[in-house]
């Protein structure tokens, strides 16, 4: 499933002066070429595009695609390594101009990102009000079981919530990268690491998210059931969260 955003930058900036160019940019380049994930993943397309813009010295566009590459799962270490190698072929001064852009996009703290197993996808804006901190969502499957890769930045966690169902239902978490936490109401929190699996029963209040000092990825699978619904509750307060490692 494509995670390319509906692109409007061409129309927003050039819709009046160059409408055909704007159409080709938004609908063909981003609407068709970038969506061909059966040929190259979004992550791979970002890597190729960053390399091309770096070699041409097109720094404003390069910064935009560094941002997009981060959304598509490229880590800071990977981008730095690409630029380091290309500096020998495309020009040393270009690398000096590019590393500050990488720091702007990723920040110093991004060195803590683990080796992420799956693309981070898009910022999880639809559910942002139920999360404290930044999370990202990458759909994996819709049928027969909806499956999503969820990526949490350090310190990010979702609110207490309940997966309601009359029969069946609940959720399965498969941890794939970094470290996080899971807690059911009335029970001690459990620290999660890659390879851990958490079966969340229906109708049980719980929360999950990243550790304070680590990015965290898990695959979330919605278990089919009858009359299923999600109920979002209060935030996990700072006092409770800060005490987890104590």
Short mmCIF file of the C-alpha atoms (twelve columns), coordinates in Angstrom:
data_MODEL
# 
_entry.id   MODEL 
# 
loop_
_atom_site.group_PDB 
_atom_site.id 
_atom_site.type_symbol 
_atom_site.label_atom_id 
_atom_site.label_alt_id 
_atom_site.label_comp_id 
_atom_site.label_asym_id 
_atom_site.label_seq_id 
_atom_site.Cartn_x 
_atom_site.Cartn_y 
_atom_site.Cartn_z 
_atom_site.pdbx_PDB_model_num 
ATOM 1   C CA . UNK A 1   0.000   0.000   0.000   1 
ATOM 2   C CA . UNK A 2   1.435   3.385   -0.992  1 
ATOM 3   C CA . UNK A 3   2.236   5.847   1.738   1 
ATOM 4   C CA . UNK A 4   2.965   8.780   -0.594  1 
ATOM 5   C CA . UNK A 5   1.158   11.891  0.567   1 
ATOM 6   C CA . UNK A 6   -1.153  13.653  -1.871  1 
ATOM 7   C CA . UNK A 7   1.289   16.189  -3.275  1 
ATOM 8   C CA . UNK A 8   0.174   19.787  -3.770  1 
ATOM 9   C CA . UNK A 9   3.510   21.629  -3.643  1 
ATOM 10  C CA . UNK A 10  3.559   22.194  -7.402  1 
ATOM 11  C CA . UNK A 11  0.095   23.719  -7.500  1 
ATOM 12  C CA . UNK A 12  0.704   25.693  -4.311  1 
ATOM 13  C CA . UNK A 13  3.879   27.335  -5.624  1 
ATOM 14  C CA . UNK A 14  3.535   27.270  -9.408  1 
ATOM 15  C CA . UNK A 15  -0.160  26.728  -10.052 1 
ATOM 16  C CA . UNK A 16  -0.620  30.155  -11.623 1 
ATOM 17  C CA . UNK A 17  2.703   30.679  -13.403 1 
ATOM 18  C CA . UNK A 18  3.372   27.122  -14.613 1 
ATOM 19  C CA . UNK A 19  0.173   25.085  -14.212 1 
ATOM 20  C CA . UNK A 20  1.228   22.182  -16.474 1 
ATOM 21  C CA . UNK A 21  4.559   21.808  -14.687 1 
ATOM 22  C CA . UNK A 22  2.706   21.871  -11.359 1 
ATOM 23  C CA . UNK A 23  0.350   19.159  -12.591 1 
ATOM 24  C CA . UNK A 24  3.221   16.940  -13.753 1 
ATOM 25  C CA . UNK A 25  5.063   17.437  -10.447 1 
ATOM 26  C CA . UNK A 26  2.077   16.611  -8.244  1 
ATOM 27  C CA . UNK A 27  0.225   13.993  -10.272 1 
ATOM 28  C CA . UNK A 28  2.902   12.230  -12.330 1 
ATOM 29  C CA . UNK A 29  6.172   12.482  -10.392 1 
ATOM 30  C CA . UNK A 30  4.712   12.073  -6.905  1 
ATOM 31  C CA . UNK A 31  1.322   10.636  -7.804  1 
ATOM 32  C CA . UNK A 32  2.566   7.890   -10.160 1 
ATOM 33  C CA . UNK A 33  6.345   7.416   -10.126 1 
ATOM 34  C CA . UNK A 34  6.803   7.613   -6.351  1 
ATOM 35  C CA . UNK A 35  3.830   5.268   -5.872  1 
ATOM 36  C CA . UNK A 36  5.430   2.389   -7.812  1 
ATOM 37  C CA . UNK A 37  6.441   0.518   -4.670  1 
ATOM 38  C CA . UNK A 38  6.348   -2.812  -6.486  1 
ATOM 39  C CA . UNK A 39  9.499   -1.598  -8.294  1 
ATOM 40  C CA . UNK A 40  11.302  0.352   -5.552  1 
ATOM 41  C CA . UNK A 41  10.250  1.017   -1.981  1 
ATOM 42  C CA . UNK A 42  9.690   4.586   -0.802  1 
ATOM 43  C CA . UNK A 43  12.835  4.213   1.287   1 
ATOM 44  C CA . UNK A 44  14.888  3.223   -1.773  1 
ATOM 45  C CA . UNK A 45  13.407  6.027   -3.867  1 
ATOM 46  C CA . UNK A 46  14.324  8.525   -1.147  1 
ATOM 47  C CA . UNK A 47  17.888  7.211   -1.064  1 
ATOM 48  C CA . UNK A 48  18.259  7.504   -4.852  1 
ATOM 49  C CA . UNK A 49  16.752  11.000  -4.890  1 
ATOM 50  C CA . UNK A 50  18.979  12.240  -2.053  1 
ATOM 51  C CA . UNK A 51  22.041  10.963  -3.916  1 
ATOM 52  C CA . UNK A 52  20.962  12.664  -7.158  1 
ATOM 53  C CA . UNK A 53  20.217  16.024  -5.510  1 
ATOM 54  C CA . UNK A 54  23.492  15.898  -3.583  1 
ATOM 55  C CA . UNK A 55  25.490  15.241  -6.746  1 
ATOM 56  C CA . UNK A 56  23.775  18.214  -8.435  1 
ATOM 57  C CA . UNK A 57  24.261  20.500  -5.417  1 
ATOM 58  C CA . UNK A 58  20.548  21.328  -5.230  1 
ATOM 59  C CA . UNK A 59  20.457  22.013  -1.492  1 
ATOM 60  C CA . UNK A 60  16.903  23.383  -0.952  1 
ATOM 61  C CA . UNK A 61  15.420  20.342  -2.688  1 
ATOM 62  C CA . UNK A 62  17.929  18.100  -0.918  1 
ATOM 63  C CA . UNK A 63  16.735  19.305  2.480   1 
ATOM 64  C CA . UNK A 64  13.117  18.602  1.507   1 
ATOM 65  C CA . UNK A 65  14.037  15.079  0.478   1 
ATOM 66  C CA . UNK A 66  16.071  14.503  3.631   1 
ATOM 67  C CA . UNK A 67  12.855  15.239  5.523   1 
ATOM 68  C CA . UNK A 68  10.945  12.854  3.268   1 
ATOM 69  C CA . UNK A 69  13.677  10.218  3.587   1 
ATOM 70  C CA . UNK A 70  13.433  10.370  7.367   1 
ATOM 71  C CA . UNK A 71  9.679   9.758   7.098   1 
ATOM 72  C CA . UNK A 72  10.411  6.776   4.830   1 
ATOM 73  C CA . UNK A 73  12.735  5.148   7.362   1 
ATOM 74  C CA . UNK A 74  16.221  6.369   6.459   1 
ATOM 75  C CA . UNK A 75  18.327  6.811   9.602   1 
ATOM 76  C CA . UNK A 76  20.792  9.613   10.159  1 
ATOM 77  C CA . UNK A 77  23.710  7.169   10.152  1 
ATOM 78  C CA . UNK A 78  22.651  5.793   6.770   1 
ATOM 79  C CA . UNK A 79  22.348  9.243   5.183   1 
ATOM 80  C CA . UNK A 80  25.702  10.354  6.627   1 
ATOM 81  C CA . UNK A 81  27.360  7.222   5.230   1 
ATOM 82  C CA . UNK A 82  25.865  7.827   1.767   1 
ATOM 83  C CA . UNK A 83  27.089  11.434  1.725   1 
ATOM 84  C CA . UNK A 84  30.537  10.367  2.960   1 
ATOM 85  C CA . UNK A 85  30.924  7.927   0.073   1 
ATOM 86  C CA . UNK A 86  29.508  10.300  -2.539  1 
ATOM 87  C CA . UNK A 87  31.875  13.060  -1.408  1 
ATOM 88  C CA . UNK A 88  34.739  11.181  -3.109  1 
ATOM 89  C CA . UNK A 89  32.840  11.054  -6.412  1 
ATOM 90  C CA . UNK A 90  30.756  14.244  -6.427  1 
ATOM 91  C CA . UNK A 91  32.791  16.789  -4.488  1 
ATOM 92  C CA . UNK A 92  34.132  17.315  -0.980  1 
ATOM 93  C CA . UNK A 93  32.658  20.847  -0.581  1 
ATOM 94  C CA . UNK A 94  29.189  19.471  -1.319  1 
ATOM 95  C CA . UNK A 95  29.503  17.161  1.690   1 
ATOM 96  C CA . UNK A 96  30.511  20.096  3.903   1 
ATOM 97  C CA . UNK A 97  27.338  21.888  2.754   1 
ATOM 98  C CA . UNK A 98  25.126  18.833  3.265   1 
ATOM 99  C CA . UNK A 99  26.052  17.675  6.787   1 
ATOM 100 C CA . UNK A 100 24.533  20.795  8.418   1 
ATOM 101 C CA . UNK A 101 21.291  20.077  6.534   1 
ATOM 102 C CA . UNK A 102 21.300  16.535  7.924   1 
ATOM 103 C CA . UNK A 103 21.727  17.909  11.456  1 
ATOM 104 C CA . UNK A 104 18.824  20.319  10.871  1 
ATOM 105 C CA . UNK A 105 16.527  17.510  9.733   1 
ATOM 106 C CA . UNK A 106 17.538  14.754  12.145  1 
ATOM 107 C CA . UNK A 107 18.917  16.663  15.131  1 
ATOM 108 C CA . UNK A 108 21.708  15.488  17.393  1 
ATOM 109 C CA . UNK A 109 19.494  13.077  19.341  1 
ATOM 110 C CA . UNK A 110 18.763  11.016  16.229  1 
ATOM 111 C CA . UNK A 111 22.057  9.151   16.752  1 
ATOM 112 C CA . UNK A 112 20.050  7.015   19.213  1 
ATOM 113 C CA . UNK A 113 17.834  5.574   16.464  1 
ATOM 114 C CA . UNK A 114 18.293  1.780   16.382  1 
ATOM 115 C CA . UNK A 115 18.484  -0.252  13.230  1 
ATOM 116 C CA . UNK A 116 14.844  0.064   12.255  1 
ATOM 117 C CA . UNK A 117 13.490  -3.104  10.689  1 
ATOM 118 C CA . UNK A 118 10.565  -1.582  8.791   1 
ATOM 119 C CA . UNK A 119 9.854   1.826   7.208   1 
ATOM 120 C CA . UNK A 120 8.456   4.324   9.701   1 
ATOM 121 C CA . UNK A 121 5.879   5.589   7.218   1 
ATOM 122 C CA . UNK A 122 4.020   8.847   7.778   1 
ATOM 123 C CA . UNK A 123 3.537   10.903  10.942  1 
ATOM 124 C CA . UNK A 124 0.538   9.439   12.761  1 
ATOM 125 C CA . UNK A 125 -1.496  12.632  12.527  1 
ATOM 126 C CA . UNK A 126 -4.917  10.956  12.534  1 
ATOM 127 C CA . UNK A 127 -4.322  9.631   16.069  1 
ATOM 128 C CA . UNK A 128 -1.920  12.323  17.316  1 
ATOM 129 C CA . UNK A 129 -4.388  13.484  19.986  1 
ATOM 130 C CA . UNK A 130 -4.188  10.011  21.568  1 
ATOM 131 C CA . UNK A 131 -0.358  10.007  21.739  1 
ATOM 132 C CA . UNK A 132 2.084   11.971  23.836  1 
ATOM 133 C CA . UNK A 133 5.077   12.615  21.577  1 
ATOM 134 C CA . UNK A 134 5.581   11.796  17.901  1 
ATOM 135 C CA . UNK A 135 4.603   8.471   16.385  1 
ATOM 136 C CA . UNK A 136 4.590   7.183   12.808  1 
ATOM 137 C CA . UNK A 137 2.356   4.676   11.027  1 
ATOM 138 C CA . UNK A 138 3.115   2.302   8.140   1 
ATOM 139 C CA . UNK A 139 0.314   -0.027  6.973   1 
ATOM 140 C CA . UNK A 140 1.473   -3.565  6.193   1 
ATOM 141 C CA . UNK A 141 -1.740  -5.483  5.426   1 
ATOM 142 C CA . UNK A 142 -5.484  -4.900  5.515   1 
ATOM 143 C CA . UNK A 143 -6.686  -8.458  4.908   1 
ATOM 144 C CA . UNK A 144 -7.196  -10.941 6.431   1 
ATOM 145 C CA . UNK A 145 -5.807  -9.225  9.568   1 
ATOM 146 C CA . UNK A 146 -5.101  -5.468  9.619   1 
ATOM 147 C CA . UNK A 147 -1.417  -5.034  10.474  1 
ATOM 148 C CA . UNK A 148 0.476   -1.786  11.028  1 
ATOM 149 C CA . UNK A 149 4.066   -0.943  11.850  1 
ATOM 150 C CA . UNK A 150 4.031   1.725   14.570  1 
ATOM 151 C CA . UNK A 151 7.209   3.701   15.310  1 
ATOM 152 C CA . UNK A 152 7.563   5.769   18.498  1 
ATOM 153 C CA . UNK A 153 10.194  8.438   19.061  1 
ATOM 154 C CA . UNK A 154 11.925  8.315   22.474  1 
ATOM 155 C CA . UNK A 155 9.451   9.120   25.238  1 
ATOM 156 C CA . UNK A 156 6.387   8.736   22.999  1 
ATOM 157 C CA . UNK A 157 3.481   6.636   24.269  1 
ATOM 158 C CA . UNK A 158 -0.211  6.291   23.544  1 
ATOM 159 C CA . UNK A 159 -3.025  6.993   25.990  1 
ATOM 160 C CA . UNK A 160 -4.666  4.347   28.086  1 
ATOM 161 C CA . UNK A 161 -7.161  2.624   25.805  1 
ATOM 162 C CA . UNK A 162 -9.438  -0.406  25.475  1 
ATOM 163 C CA . UNK A 163 -10.113 -2.699  22.505  1 
ATOM 164 C CA . UNK A 164 -13.760 -3.589  23.044  1 
ATOM 165 C CA . UNK A 165 -15.338 -6.725  21.558  1 
ATOM 166 C CA . UNK A 166 -18.341 -8.929  22.326  1 
ATOM 167 C CA . UNK A 167 -16.457 -11.960 21.035  1 
ATOM 168 C CA . UNK A 168 -12.852 -12.389 19.904  1 
ATOM 169 C CA . UNK A 169 -11.026 -9.098  19.375  1 
ATOM 170 C CA . UNK A 170 -8.040  -7.635  21.158  1 
ATOM 171 C CA . UNK A 171 -4.628  -6.859  19.727  1 
ATOM 172 C CA . UNK A 172 -1.277  -8.535  19.086  1 
ATOM 173 C CA . UNK A 173 1.974   -6.580  19.413  1 
ATOM 174 C CA . UNK A 174 5.198   -7.902  17.849  1 
ATOM 175 C CA . UNK A 175 8.233   -5.850  18.894  1 
ATOM 176 C CA . UNK A 176 10.797  -5.414  16.119  1 
ATOM 177 C CA . UNK A 177 13.237  -2.614  17.075  1 
ATOM 178 C CA . UNK A 178 14.314  -0.519  20.037  1 
ATOM 179 C CA . UNK A 179 12.861  -0.722  23.540  1 
ATOM 180 C CA . UNK A 180 9.449   0.156   24.911  1 
ATOM 181 C CA . UNK A 181 6.846   -0.471  27.589  1 
ATOM 182 C CA . UNK A 182 3.481   -2.194  27.903  1 
ATOM 183 C CA . UNK A 183 1.138   -2.048  30.885  1 
ATOM 184 C CA . UNK A 184 -2.297  -3.382  31.702  1 
ATOM 185 C CA . UNK A 185 -4.337  -1.529  34.282  1 
ATOM 186 C CA . UNK A 186 -3.676  -2.952  37.756  1 
ATOM 187 C CA . UNK A 187 -0.493  -4.773  36.676  1 
ATOM 188 C CA . UNK A 188 3.193   -3.931  36.687  1 
ATOM 189 C CA . UNK A 189 4.586   -2.452  33.446  1 
ATOM 190 C CA . UNK A 190 6.619   -4.763  31.226  1 
ATOM 191 C CA . UNK A 191 9.694   -3.627  29.324  1 
ATOM 192 C CA . UNK A 192 9.646   -4.694  25.667  1 
ATOM 193 C CA . UNK A 193 12.556  -5.580  23.389  1 
ATOM 194 C CA . UNK A 194 12.864  -6.931  19.819  1 
ATOM 195 C CA . UNK A 195 11.321  -10.395 19.606  1 
ATOM 196 C CA . UNK A 196 8.843   -9.851  22.444  1 
ATOM 197 C CA . UNK A 197 5.199   -10.595 21.678  1 
ATOM 198 C CA . UNK A 198 2.324   -9.177  23.702  1 
ATOM 199 C CA . UNK A 199 -1.216  -10.558 23.365  1 
ATOM 200 C CA . UNK A 200 -3.648  -7.893  24.558  1 
ATOM 201 C CA . UNK A 201 -7.021  -9.322  25.562  1 
ATOM 202 C CA . UNK A 202 -10.225 -7.522  24.582  1 
ATOM 203 C CA . UNK A 203 -11.900 -5.191  27.070  1 
ATOM 204 C CA . UNK A 204 -8.675  -4.585  29.037  1 
ATOM 205 C CA . UNK A 205 -7.388  -1.057  29.695  1 
ATOM 206 C CA . UNK A 206 -3.714  -0.683  28.743  1 
ATOM 207 C CA . UNK A 207 -1.057  1.493   27.091  1 
ATOM 208 C CA . UNK A 208 2.234   0.993   25.232  1 
ATOM 209 C CA . UNK A 209 5.052   3.138   23.878  1 
ATOM 210 C CA . UNK A 210 8.772   3.839   23.727  1 
ATOM 211 C CA . UNK A 211 11.304  3.953   26.524  1 
ATOM 212 C CA . UNK A 212 12.584  7.419   27.448  1 
ATOM 213 C CA . UNK A 213 15.945  6.900   25.762  1 
ATOM 214 C CA . UNK A 214 15.068  4.704   22.771  1 
ATOM 215 C CA . UNK A 215 13.126  4.679   19.551  1 
ATOM 216 C CA . UNK A 216 10.676  1.791   19.418  1 
ATOM 217 C CA . UNK A 217 8.888   -0.149  16.674  1 
ATOM 218 C CA . UNK A 218 6.175   -2.764  16.975  1 
ATOM 219 C CA . UNK A 219 3.784   -4.392  14.559  1 
ATOM 220 C CA . UNK A 220 0.199   -4.036  15.790  1 
ATOM 221 C CA . UNK A 221 -2.359  -6.548  14.533  1 
ATOM 222 C CA . UNK A 222 -6.049  -6.081  15.206  1 
ATOM 223 C CA . UNK A 223 -7.544  -9.465  16.098  1 
ATOM 224 C CA . UNK A 224 -10.920 -9.978  14.375  1 
ATOM 225 C CA . UNK A 225 -13.971 -10.073 16.600  1 
ATOM 226 C CA . UNK A 226 -17.664 -9.202  16.879  1 
ATOM 227 C CA . UNK A 227 -18.773 -5.610  17.543  1 
ATOM 228 C CA . UNK A 228 -15.222 -4.341  17.939  1 
ATOM 229 C CA . UNK A 229 -14.390 -0.737  18.819  1 
ATOM 230 C CA . UNK A 230 -11.592 1.240   20.442  1 
ATOM 231 C CA . UNK A 231 -12.068 3.485   23.445  1 
ATOM 232 C CA . UNK A 232 -9.359  6.090   24.077  1 
ATOM 233 C CA . UNK A 233 -8.914  7.221   27.670  1 
ATOM 234 C CA . UNK A 234 -6.632  9.517   29.659  1 
ATOM 235 C CA . UNK A 235 -2.911  10.131  29.079  1 
ATOM 236 C CA . UNK A 236 -0.216  8.174   30.860  1 
ATOM 237 C CA . UNK A 237 0.842   10.936  33.246  1 
ATOM 238 C CA . UNK A 238 4.464   12.092  33.403  1 
ATOM 239 C CA . UNK A 239 4.927   10.959  36.991  1 
ATOM 240 C CA . UNK A 240 3.937   7.367   36.163  1 
ATOM 241 C CA . UNK A 241 6.051   7.309   33.007  1 
ATOM 242 C CA . UNK A 242 9.160   8.896   34.523  1 
ATOM 243 C CA . UNK A 243 9.117   6.335   37.343  1 
ATOM 244 C CA . UNK A 244 9.290   3.327   34.996  1 
ATOM 245 C CA . UNK A 245 13.075  2.882   35.117  1 
ATOM 246 C CA . UNK A 246 13.384  3.604   38.832  1 
# 
